Amino acid sequence: MKYLIVGLGNPGAKYAKTRHNIGFKVLDELASQTKAEFEVDRLGDVARAKYKGRSLILLQPSTFMNLSGKALNYWMQQEKVSIERVLVVTDDLALPFGKLRMKGKGSDGGHNGLKDIIATLNHSKFPRLRFGVGNEFSKGRQVDYVLGDWSDKERETLQERIDLATEFIKSFASIGIERTMNFWNNK
C-alpha cells in the first residue's frame, strides 16, 4: 500500500528554521529514521520510505506554501494514491506549541497552504496532522511569527515533538486514521 505524506513549508534556506516549515522538519526526521533520501523532482523534493510493508512517498513541495495544492495533486495522480491515504503535515496557530492533532477533514483555519489544497481538490476531506506552533504574537504580526525562528524555550522540546509527529505518521500508515486519532491525539 502507498501513502503520500506531504509536509507543508517553503523551499530555501531563508525559511528552513521557521515555524511555518514544521511540515518539512517532520518529514526530514521521518526520512532520517527510515534511511530515505530526498531528491529534487517535479514540484518538490521527494523521498521514498518503507515502514511495516507500506510505501511512504514523502513530499516537500517546492511550490511555496500558497501553491501546495498543485504539488499534492500532481503526486497524488502520479502515484495513484487515494485521498484517504494522503496525509498533510502542517503548522497550526490555533494549537499551543507542540500540541499535535490528527483530523480526517476540516477547514483551512486561515492557513494558506491548506486553503490552496482545498481549492485544488475542491473539498476539505483529507487527513492532516496539525502541529501546534502557538500564537504568541501581537496583533498584525502573524506573518512575522510563522516566518520567524523558534524561541529558545520552544527549541528545548522541539525535537521531542517532531519525533512524536513521526509516530503519528507511522501509525496513520499502519493502523489508519481512526485508530491513530483515538490513540495519539491526546499524547
HUNOR-V560806 format. One record per pair of residues at least 4 apart in sequence whose ideal C-beta (glycine too) atoms are under 7 Angstrom apart, sorted by the first residue. I is the first residue (numbers start at 1). J is the second residue. D is the distance in Angstrom with one decimal. If there is no record, write none. Layout:
# HUNOR-V560806
i = <I:I>
j = <J:J>
d = <D:D>
This chain:
# HUNOR-V560806
i = <1:1:1:2:2:2:2:2:3:3:3:3:3:3:3:3:4:4:4:4:4:4:4:4:5:5:5:5:5:5:5:5:6:6:6:6:6:6:7:7:7:7:7:7:8:8:8:8:8:8:8:9:9:9:9:9:9:9:10:10:10:10:10:11:11:15:15:15:16:17:18:18:18:18:19:19:19:19:19:19:20:20:20:20:21:22:22:22:22:23:23:23:23:24:24:25:25:26:26:26:26:26:26:27:27:27:27:28:29:29:29:29:30:30:30:30:30:31:31:31:31:31:31:33:34:34:34:36:36:36:36:37:38:38:38:38:39:39:40:41:41:42:43:43:43:43:43:43:44:44:44:44:44:45:45:46:46:46:47:48:48:49:49:50:51:51:51:51:52:54:54:56:57:57:59:59:61:61:63:63:63:63:65:65:66:66:67:68:68:68:68:69:69:69:69:69:69:70:70:71:72:72:72:73:73:73:74:75:76:76:81:81:83:83:86:86:87:87:87:87:87:88:88:88:89:89:89:90:90:90:90:90:90:91:91:91:92:92:92:92:92:93:93:94:95:95:95:95:96:96:97:97:97:97:98:98:98:99:100:100:100:100:100:101:101:102:102:102:102:102:102:102:102:102:103:103:104:104:105:105:105:106:106:107:108:108:108:109:111:112:113:114:115:116:117:118:118:121:127:127:129:129:129:131:133:137:137:137:137:141:142:143:144:150:150:150:151:154:157:158:159:160:161:162:163:164:164:165:166:167:167:168:168:168:169:170:171:171:171:171:172:172:175:175:176:177:178:179:180:181>
j = <54:55:85:55:57:79:81:85:54:55:56:57:81:85:87:173:57:59:75:76:79:81:85:86:27:56:57:58:59:87:89:169:59:61:72:86:88:89:23:24:26:27:60:89:23:65:68:88:89:90:113:15:20:21:23:24:60:65:15:20:21:64:65:62:64:20:21:147:21:149:146:147:148:149:91:133:145:146:148:150:65:91:146:147:25:26:91:131:133:27:89:90:91:28:60:29:162:30:89:131:162:165:166:31:58:60:89:32:33:162:163:166:34:49:58:166:169:36:37:38:47:49:58:166:49:50:51:47:48:49:58:47:45:46:47:60:45:46:45:45:46:74:61:62:63:70:71:74:59:60:61:62:71:60:62:57:58:59:58:55:57:56:58:55:56:170:173:174:174:173:174:173:75:79:71:75:68:71:67:68:70:71:112:113:112:116:116:72:113:116:117:73:116:117:119:120:121:74:120:75:76:86:117:77:120:121:78:79:81:86:85:86:125:126:126:127:127:128:129:169:172:117:126:128:129:131:165:111:113:114:128:130:131:131:133:146:109:130:131:132:133:133:135:109:99:101:130:132:132:134:132:133:134:154:132:157:161:132:129:131:164:165:168:130:185:127:129:168:172:177:180:181:184:185:128:130:127:177:124:125:126:124:128:124:114:115:118:114:115:116:117:118:119:120:121:123:124:126:172:177:165:168:169:165:146:141:142:144:145:145:146:147:148:154:155:158:155:158:161:162:163:164:165:166:167:168:187:169:170:171:184:172:180:184:173:174:175:180:183:184:177:180:179:180:180:181:182:183:184:185>
d = <5.3:7.0:7.0:4.6:6.5:5.8:5.2:6.6:6.0:7.0:5.2:6.9:6.8:4.7:6.8:4.8:5.0:6.4:5.8:5.8:6.2:4.4:6.7:4.7:6.5:5.7:6.9:5.1:6.9:5.1:6.8:5.8:4.8:6.9:5.1:6.8:4.9:6.9:3.3:4.9:5.7:3.8:5.3:4.6:3.9:6.2:5.6:6.4:6.6:4.5:4.2:6.6:6.4:3.6:5.0:3.6:6.3:6.9:3.9:6.4:6.3:5.3:5.4:4.7:6.9:6.6:5.2:6.9:6.2:5.0:6.8:5.1:6.3:6.4:5.6:4.3:6.9:5.1:6.5:6.6:6.6:5.6:4.3:5.7:6.2:6.2:4.7:4.7:6.6:6.6:4.2:5.4:6.9:6.2:5.0:6.6:5.8:6.4:5.0:6.8:5.6:4.5:6.4:6.1:4.8:5.8:6.7:6.4:6.4:5.0:6.7:5.4:6.2:6.7:6.4:4.6:5.9:4.3:6.8:6.2:4.5:6.4:5.8:6.1:3.8:6.6:6.1:4.0:5.9:3.9:6.6:5.9:4.2:6.7:4.5:6.8:6.7:6.1:5.8:6.9:4.4:6.6:6.1:6.0:5.7:6.3:3.9:5.3:5.1:5.4:4.3:4.7:4.8:4.5:6.7:6.5:6.8:5.6:4.3:6.8:6.0:4.3:6.1:6.4:5.8:5.5:5.8:6.9:4.9:4.6:6.6:6.1:6.6:5.6:6.4:5.3:5.1:3.5:3.9:6.2:5.3:4.9:5.5:4.4:4.8:5.7:5.8:6.0:4.2:5.2:5.6:5.8:4.1:4.2:6.2:2.8:6.7:6.4:6.4:6.4:6.0:7.0:5.6:6.4:5.1:6.8:5.9:5.8:5.2:6.0:5.2:6.0:7.0:5.2:5.6:6.6:4.8:6.9:6.1:6.4:5.5:6.5:6.5:4.4:4.8:6.8:6.8:6.2:6.1:6.2:6.1:6.0:6.9:5.6:4.7:6.4:6.7:3.9:6.3:5.5:6.5:6.2:4.8:6.0:4.2:6.1:6.0:2.9:5.1:5.4:5.6:6.1:4.0:5.5:5.9:6.0:4.1:3.7:6.6:5.9:6.1:5.7:6.0:4.7:5.8:6.9:5.0:5.8:6.9:6.6:5.7:5.0:6.7:6.0:5.7:6.9:5.4:5.4:5.5:4.3:6.9:6.1:6.9:6.3:4.0:4.1:5.6:6.7:6.4:6.4:6.6:6.2:6.4:6.1:6.1:6.9:4.8:6.6:6.8:5.2:6.4:5.4:6.8:5.9:6.8:4.2:5.9:6.9:3.7:5.7:6.5:5.9:5.7:4.2:5.0:5.9:7.0:5.7:5.9:6.2:6.3:6.6:6.5:6.9:6.9:6.8:6.5:6.7:6.3:6.1:6.9:6.3:6.4:5.2:6.6:6.1:5.7:4.2:6.8:5.9:5.9:4.9:4.3:6.1:6.5:6.1:6.4:6.0:5.5:5.0>
